[in-house]
Amino acid sequence: MAYKKIDNLVTGILQQLSELVLNNQNLTRLCWKVEGQSAFPGLEWLSEQPCYPQFYWYQRTGTDECSAIGTACEFNDIDAAEAFLSANADYPDMRLWGLNGWNAFGDGITKADKQNAAYYFLPRLEIFRQRSSITITINIVGEQDRLAAIEFLKQLKPVTSSVLPLDARIISYEHSPEKKQWCELLSDAITRMKSGHMEKVVMARETKLTLSKSVSVAEFLLASQQVNHQCYHFMMAFDKQSGFLSSTPERLYLRQGTQLNSEALAGTVANDMDDNIAAQNAKWLMEDSKNQHENLVVVDDICQQLQGIVTGIDVSPAKIIRLRKIQHLYRSIAATLISSSDSECLQRLQPTAAVCGLPRAVARQFLTEHEPFSRRWYAGTGGFVSLNKSEFAVSLRCAQIEHQKLSLFSGAGIVSDSDPEQEWIEIENKAAGLKSLLEQD
């Protein structure tokens, strides 16, 4: 079987842990390298395991992949996560994986808003691939925790199948807001923009699907990963059929030491299987003033938010990112941080104008008062934080799963010359990236 080496290694780790003696409460990380060629135990492997939480991460270039399962430590905000990393500076590459919700950061967010708005964890077991190199790490905090780690490993199961068929069908669905309310909300927002009340707002829609059967978070993400390329793919499964996933093209930021890379992914047009039509759409997108304005608004906001914590900012020319259903305008942003603080970066950058609007506090207040659903993890971020390197992707093209109920989220950047009907078409195209994975009755 493809995962035989992993299964054998876990058996060997169990034997070593049984003989290990730990006399303190300090963190111990035990690492093993998987020698030779071996299939990476990703979503198929995670779906077989009875232990939670589970986090899966696939970096959009394909260089990094991680399956993280079980907990050694948990944290409810980035400050606690950073404090833990600083206290364990002997492990500068140790990663805490997690999600930041829509209400985790930003202007005007109260302590009450932040409750349950973030979750990070140091996994009990982490299987990490960097290019073709695979390592397994066990995290233990003291002798008592060693016994818990042994019991955890005994629960792990070998993979019995390498295929996760997604055979659930859509029985029914409803939008929140429906199209009529959507157009009314956008007309209200556009009126406010024309009167100078705000410059941009990103309105979103939740589509609630009822499925013919329950689906696991892992199997739905795997189906997306197989067709939605050039994307980050990540999930947080809280149990077998409950969790959050995202197949997003957008990075919030990558920090390597003090080097920071962010980007503006805003401005959208439909993709087409016909290359000639796709090229015409891309040409239109590059020349369309409304979409160029939308992208530059995001660029300007990121640059302004970084003022005071970086030395120098470099912005690339615009180019087109072509995905399965849509194409986007893209500009990269590079800077050097004065201090490598992820809490500072997240507070400054999340949410960007690409998912909220401008001015940020005004747009956010408008969304709080008018959007008829809770964003929860949508439009937040997912990824990892460590002392040496951190990376977060924006939680777009995402789904919240609760057994046979599945919610899809999609949004559109609204500026003063937006057309509500065209924006509805845009969010339909965005939602199709995941909705099309399911058959409809």
C-alpha positions as CSV (number, residue, x, y, z in Angstrom):
1,M,0.0,0.0,0.0
2,A,1.2,3.6,-0.8
3,Y,1.3,4.6,2.9
4,K,3.0,1.5,4.2
5,K,6.2,3.3,5.2
6,I,4.1,5.8,7.2
7,D,2.2,3.1,9.0
8,N,5.4,1.2,9.8
9,L,7.0,4.4,11.1
10,V,4.1,5.2,13.4
11,T,4.5,1.7,14.8
12,G,8.2,2.3,15.4
13,I,7.4,5.7,17.0
14,L,5.0,4.0,19.4
15,Q,7.8,1.7,20.6
16,Q,10.2,4.6,21.1
17,L,7.7,6.6,23.1
18,S,7.0,3.6,25.3
19,E,10.7,3.6,26.3
20,L,11.1,7.4,26.6
21,V,11.4,9.1,30.0
22,L,10.6,12.8,30.3
23,N,11.2,14.4,33.7
24,N,10.0,17.9,33.1
25,Q,7.0,19.9,31.7
26,N,9.0,21.4,28.8
27,L,8.0,20.9,25.2
28,T,9.6,18.0,23.5
29,R,9.5,17.6,19.7
30,L,10.5,14.3,18.3
31,C,11.1,14.2,14.5
32,W,11.6,11.5,12.0
33,K,12.4,11.7,8.3
34,V,10.6,9.3,6.0
35,E,13.3,7.7,3.9
36,G,12.9,6.9,0.3
37,Q,9.8,7.5,-1.9
38,S,6.4,7.4,-0.1
39,A,3.0,8.8,-0.9
40,F,2.1,11.7,1.3
41,P,-0.7,10.9,3.8
42,G,-3.0,13.8,3.0
43,L,-6.7,14.1,2.9
44,E,-7.4,10.4,2.2
45,W,-5.3,9.5,5.3
46,L,-6.9,12.2,7.5
47,S,-10.4,11.0,6.5
48,E,-9.7,7.6,8.0
49,Q,-8.5,8.9,11.4
50,P,-10.8,9.1,14.4
51,C,-8.8,11.9,16.1
52,Y,-9.6,15.6,16.0
53,P,-9.0,18.4,15.3
54,Q,-7.5,17.9,11.9
55,F,-5.8,20.6,9.8
56,Y,-4.7,20.2,6.2
57,W,-2.6,22.7,4.3
58,Y,-1.6,22.7,0.6
59,Q,0.5,25.7,-0.5
60,R,-0.7,27.0,-3.9
61,T,2.7,26.4,-5.6
62,G,2.6,22.7,-4.4
63,T,6.0,23.0,-2.5
64,D,4.5,22.6,1.0
65,E,1.8,20.2,2.3
66,C,0.9,19.3,5.8
67,S,-1.5,16.9,7.7
68,A,-1.8,17.9,11.3
69,I,-4.0,16.0,13.8
70,G,-4.7,16.0,17.5
71,T,-3.6,18.7,20.0
72,A,-0.6,19.2,22.3
73,C,-1.6,22.8,23.0
74,E,-4.5,25.1,21.9
75,F,-4.7,28.9,21.6
76,N,-7.7,31.2,21.1
77,D,-5.8,34.2,19.7
78,I,-2.6,35.1,17.9
79,D,-1.1,36.8,21.0
80,A,-1.2,33.6,23.0
81,A,0.2,31.7,20.0
82,E,3.1,34.1,19.6
83,A,3.8,34.1,23.4
84,F,4.0,30.3,23.2
85,L,6.4,30.4,20.3
86,S,8.6,32.9,22.0
87,A,8.8,30.8,25.1
88,N,9.9,27.9,23.0
89,A,12.5,29.7,20.9
90,D,14.6,26.5,20.6
91,Y,12.2,25.5,18.0
92,P,12.1,28.4,15.5
93,D,10.5,26.4,12.8
94,M,7.7,24.9,14.9
95,R,4.3,25.8,13.3
96,L,1.0,26.5,15.0
97,W,-1.8,25.9,12.5
98,G,-5.2,27.6,12.6
99,L,-7.9,29.9,11.5
100,N,-8.7,33.5,12.1
101,G,-12.4,34.4,11.7
102,W,-13.8,37.5,10.1
103,N,-14.1,39.2,13.4
104,A,-10.6,38.4,14.7
105,F,-8.9,41.7,13.7
106,G,-9.5,45.1,12.4
107,D,-10.9,48.6,13.3
108,G,-13.6,48.7,15.9
109,I,-13.5,45.0,16.9
110,T,-14.3,44.6,20.6
111,K,-13.2,41.9,23.0
112,A,-16.7,40.3,22.7
113,D,-16.4,40.2,18.9
114,K,-13.1,38.4,19.2
115,Q,-14.5,35.6,21.3
116,N,-14.3,32.3,19.3
117,A,-12.9,34.3,16.4
118,A,-9.6,32.5,16.2
119,Y,-8.2,29.0,16.8
120,Y,-4.6,27.8,16.7
121,F,-3.1,24.5,17.8
122,L,0.2,22.7,18.1
123,P,-0.7,19.3,16.7
124,R,0.0,16.1,18.5
125,L,1.2,14.6,15.2
126,E,2.3,16.6,12.1
127,I,3.2,15.1,8.8
128,F,4.9,17.7,6.6
129,R,6.1,17.6,3.1
130,Q,8.5,20.1,1.6
131,R,8.9,19.3,-2.1
132,S,9.8,15.6,-2.0
133,S,11.0,15.4,1.6
134,I,8.5,14.1,4.3
135,T,9.0,14.5,8.0
136,I,6.9,13.3,11.0
137,T,6.8,15.2,14.2
138,I,5.3,14.3,17.6
139,N,4.8,17.1,20.2
140,I,4.8,16.3,23.9
141,V,4.6,18.5,27.0
142,G,6.0,16.5,29.9
143,E,5.9,12.9,31.2
144,Q,2.1,12.8,31.7
145,D,1.6,14.1,28.2
146,R,3.8,11.3,26.9
147,L,1.2,8.8,28.0
148,A,-1.5,10.7,26.2
149,A,0.6,10.7,23.1
150,I,1.0,7.0,23.2
151,E,-2.8,6.5,23.5
152,F,-3.3,9.0,20.7
153,L,-1.0,7.0,18.3
154,K,-2.7,3.8,19.2
155,Q,-5.9,5.2,17.7
156,L,-4.4,6.0,14.3
157,K,-5.6,3.7,11.5
158,P,-4.0,2.7,8.2
159,V,-5.6,3.9,5.0
160,T,-7.9,1.4,3.5
161,S,-8.7,3.3,0.3
162,S,-7.0,5.9,-1.8
163,V,-10.2,7.3,-3.2
164,L,-12.8,9.5,-1.5
165,P,-15.9,9.5,-3.8
166,L,-18.0,12.6,-3.5
167,D,-21.4,11.2,-4.4
168,A,-23.7,13.6,-2.4
169,R,-26.4,15.4,-4.4
170,I,-27.9,18.8,-3.8
171,I,-31.5,18.3,-2.6
172,S,-32.3,22.0,-2.1
173,Y,-30.6,25.4,-1.6
174,E,-31.4,28.9,-0.6
175,H,-29.4,32.2,-0.9
176,S,-29.0,34.7,1.9
177,P,-29.6,37.4,0.6
178,E,-31.8,36.3,-2.3
179,K,-31.3,38.2,-5.6
180,K,-34.0,40.9,-4.9
181,Q,-32.6,41.8,-1.5
182,W,-29.0,41.6,-3.0
183,C,-29.9,44.3,-5.6
184,E,-31.6,46.5,-2.9
185,L,-28.6,46.2,-0.6
186,L,-26.2,47.1,-3.4
187,S,-28.3,50.0,-4.5
188,D,-28.2,51.4,-1.0
189,A,-24.4,50.9,-0.8
190,I,-23.9,52.6,-4.2
191,T,-26.0,55.6,-3.1
192,R,-23.8,55.9,0.0
193,M,-20.6,55.8,-2.1
194,K,-21.9,58.4,-4.5
195,S,-22.6,60.7,-1.5
196,G,-19.0,60.2,-0.2
197,H,-20.0,58.0,2.8
198,M,-17.6,55.2,1.8
199,E,-15.4,54.3,-1.2
200,K,-15.9,50.5,-1.4
201,V,-17.8,47.7,0.3
202,V,-17.5,43.9,-0.3
203,M,-21.0,42.4,-0.1
204,A,-21.3,38.7,0.3
205,R,-23.8,35.9,0.0
206,E,-24.3,32.6,1.9
207,T,-25.8,29.7,-0.1
208,K,-27.1,27.0,2.2
209,L,-27.2,23.6,0.6
210,T,-29.1,20.6,1.9
211,L,-27.4,17.4,0.6
212,S,-28.7,13.9,0.1
213,K,-26.1,12.5,2.5
214,S,-23.5,13.7,4.9
215,V,-20.0,14.6,3.5
216,S,-16.7,14.8,5.3
217,V,-14.7,17.9,5.2
218,A,-11.7,16.0,3.8
219,E,-13.6,14.4,0.9
220,F,-15.2,17.7,-0.1
221,L,-11.8,19.5,-0.1
222,L,-10.1,16.6,-2.0
223,A,-12.8,17.0,-4.7
224,S,-12.0,20.7,-4.9
225,Q,-8.3,20.2,-4.9
226,Q,-8.5,17.9,-7.9
227,V,-10.0,20.6,-10.1
228,N,-9.3,24.0,-8.6
229,H,-5.6,24.6,-9.3
230,Q,-3.3,27.5,-8.4
231,C,-5.0,27.7,-5.1
232,Y,-4.3,27.2,-1.4
233,H,-6.3,24.3,-0.1
234,F,-6.8,24.1,3.7
235,M,-9.4,22.7,6.1
236,M,-10.1,22.6,9.8
237,A,-12.2,19.5,10.7
238,F,-13.6,19.6,14.2
239,D,-15.1,16.1,13.8
240,K,-15.7,13.8,10.8
241,Q,-18.6,15.8,9.3
242,S,-18.2,19.3,10.8
243,G,-15.6,21.9,9.9
244,F,-14.5,24.6,7.5
245,L,-12.5,24.4,4.2
246,S,-11.2,26.8,1.6
247,S,-9.8,26.6,-1.9
248,T,-8.6,30.1,-2.2
249,P,-6.3,31.8,-4.7
250,E,-5.4,34.7,-2.4
251,R,-2.5,35.1,0.0
252,L,-2.9,37.5,2.9
253,Y,0.8,37.5,3.5
254,L,3.9,35.4,3.6
255,R,6.5,36.4,6.2
256,Q,10.1,35.0,6.1
257,G,12.1,36.6,8.9
258,T,11.4,40.3,8.3
259,Q,10.6,39.9,4.6
260,L,6.9,40.4,3.9
261,N,5.0,39.5,0.7
262,S,1.3,40.4,0.3
263,E,-0.9,40.8,-2.8
264,A,-4.1,42.4,-4.2
265,L,-6.4,40.0,-5.9
266,A,-9.4,42.1,-6.9
267,G,-11.2,42.6,-10.2
268,T,-13.0,39.7,-11.7
269,V,-14.2,38.3,-15.0
270,A,-15.5,34.9,-16.1
271,N,-13.1,32.3,-17.4
272,D,-14.0,30.2,-20.4
273,M,-12.8,26.8,-21.6
274,D,-12.2,28.4,-25.1
275,D,-8.8,30.0,-24.9
276,N,-9.7,32.7,-27.4
277,I,-12.7,33.8,-25.4
278,A,-10.7,33.6,-22.2
279,A,-8.0,35.8,-23.7
280,Q,-10.6,38.4,-24.8
281,N,-12.1,38.4,-21.3
282,A,-8.6,38.9,-19.8
283,K,-7.9,41.8,-22.2
284,W,-11.2,43.4,-21.2
285,L,-10.3,42.9,-17.5
286,M,-6.9,44.6,-17.9
287,E,-8.5,47.6,-19.6
288,D,-11.7,47.9,-17.6
289,S,-11.6,51.0,-15.4
290,K,-14.0,49.7,-12.8
291,N,-12.0,46.6,-12.1
292,Q,-8.6,48.4,-12.3
293,H,-10.0,50.9,-9.7
294,E,-11.2,48.0,-7.5
295,N,-7.7,46.4,-7.6
296,L,-5.8,49.6,-6.9
297,V,-8.1,50.4,-4.0
298,V,-6.9,47.2,-2.4
299,V,-3.3,47.9,-3.2
300,D,-3.5,51.4,-1.7
301,D,-5.2,50.1,1.5
302,I,-2.5,47.4,2.0
303,C,0.3,50.0,1.5
304,Q,-1.4,52.4,3.9
305,Q,-1.9,49.7,6.6
306,L,1.8,48.8,6.4
307,Q,3.0,52.3,6.9
308,G,5.0,52.6,10.1
309,I,5.9,48.9,10.4
310,V,7.9,48.5,7.2
311,T,10.8,50.1,5.4
312,G,10.0,50.5,1.7
313,I,7.2,48.9,-0.3
314,D,7.4,47.6,-3.9
315,V,4.2,47.0,-6.0
316,S,4.3,44.9,-9.2
317,P,2.5,45.8,-12.4
318,A,-0.9,44.1,-12.8
319,K,-1.3,40.7,-14.4
320,I,-4.1,38.1,-14.9
321,I,-4.5,35.1,-12.7
322,R,-6.6,32.5,-14.6
323,L,-8.6,30.0,-12.5
324,R,-11.1,27.3,-13.4
325,K,-14.3,29.5,-13.4
326,I,-12.9,33.1,-13.2
327,Q,-10.0,35.3,-13.9
328,H,-8.6,38.0,-11.5
329,L,-6.4,41.1,-11.6
330,Y,-3.3,40.5,-9.5
331,R,-0.6,42.8,-8.1
332,S,2.1,41.6,-5.6
333,I,3.4,43.8,-2.8
334,A,6.8,43.3,-1.1
335,A,8.2,45.0,2.0
336,T,10.7,44.7,4.8
337,L,9.3,44.6,8.4
338,I,10.9,46.6,11.1
339,S,9.9,43.9,13.6
340,S,8.7,40.3,12.6
341,S,5.4,40.4,14.5
342,D,2.6,38.4,13.1
343,S,0.0,39.8,15.5
344,E,0.9,43.3,14.1
345,C,0.7,42.1,10.5
346,L,-2.6,40.4,11.0
347,Q,-4.1,43.4,12.9
348,R,-2.9,45.7,10.1
349,L,-3.9,43.5,7.1
350,Q,-7.0,41.5,8.1
351,P,-9.5,42.2,6.7
352,T,-8.2,43.8,3.5
353,A,-10.3,46.0,1.3
354,A,-10.7,42.9,-1.0
355,V,-13.0,41.3,1.6
356,C,-14.3,44.3,3.6
357,G,-14.1,47.7,1.9
358,L,-12.9,51.3,2.6
359,P,-12.8,53.1,4.9
360,R,-12.5,49.7,6.7
361,A,-14.5,50.7,9.8
362,V,-17.3,52.3,7.8
363,A,-17.6,49.4,5.4
364,R,-17.5,46.9,8.2
365,Q,-20.2,48.7,10.1
366,F,-22.4,48.7,6.9
367,L,-21.9,44.9,6.6
368,T,-22.7,44.3,10.2
369,E,-25.9,46.2,9.9
370,H,-27.0,44.9,6.5
371,E,-25.6,41.4,5.6
372,P,-28.3,38.9,6.6
373,F,-25.9,36.2,7.8
374,S,-22.8,35.7,9.9
375,R,-19.5,35.4,8.1
376,R,-17.9,33.3,10.8
377,W,-14.6,31.9,9.3
378,Y,-15.5,33.3,5.8
379,A,-13.3,36.2,4.7
380,G,-10.9,35.5,7.6
381,T,-7.6,33.6,7.1
382,G,-6.1,30.2,7.5
383,G,-2.5,29.1,7.7
384,F,0.4,28.8,10.2
385,V,2.6,30.9,12.4
386,S,6.2,30.2,13.5
387,L,9.2,32.3,14.6
388,N,11.0,32.0,11.3
389,K,8.2,31.9,8.8
390,S,4.4,32.5,8.7
391,E,1.8,32.3,5.9
392,F,-1.9,33.0,5.8
393,A,-4.3,32.6,2.9
394,V,-7.6,34.6,2.7
395,S,-10.6,32.3,3.4
396,L,-12.4,32.6,0.1
397,R,-14.1,30.0,-2.1
398,C,-14.9,28.3,1.1
399,A,-17.5,26.1,2.8
400,Q,-18.8,25.4,6.3
401,I,-20.0,21.8,6.7
402,E,-22.3,20.4,9.3
403,H,-23.3,16.9,8.3
404,Q,-25.9,17.2,5.5
405,K,-25.8,21.0,5.6
406,L,-23.2,22.9,3.6
407,S,-22.9,26.6,3.3
408,L,-21.0,28.3,0.5
409,F,-19.8,31.9,0.6
410,S,-19.0,34.3,-2.2
411,G,-18.6,38.1,-2.3
412,A,-18.1,41.0,-4.7
413,G,-16.3,44.3,-4.4
414,I,-18.9,47.1,-4.8
415,V,-17.8,50.6,-5.9
416,S,-19.8,53.6,-7.1
417,D,-20.1,52.4,-10.7
418,S,-21.0,48.8,-9.9
419,D,-24.1,47.2,-11.4
420,P,-26.1,44.9,-9.0
421,E,-27.1,42.5,-11.7
422,Q,-23.5,42.0,-12.9
423,E,-22.3,41.6,-9.4
424,W,-24.8,38.8,-8.9
425,I,-23.4,37.1,-11.9
426,E,-19.9,37.4,-10.4
427,I,-20.8,35.8,-7.1
428,E,-22.6,33.0,-9.0
429,N,-19.4,32.4,-10.9
430,K,-17.3,32.4,-7.7
431,A,-19.7,30.0,-5.9
432,A,-19.6,27.6,-8.9
433,G,-16.0,26.6,-8.1
434,L,-17.3,24.5,-5.2
435,K,-21.0,24.1,-6.0
436,S,-20.3,22.4,-9.3
437,L,-18.5,19.6,-7.4
438,L,-22.0,18.4,-6.2
439,E,-24.7,16.9,-8.4
440,Q,-28.1,18.6,-8.3
441,D,-31.4,16.8,-8.2
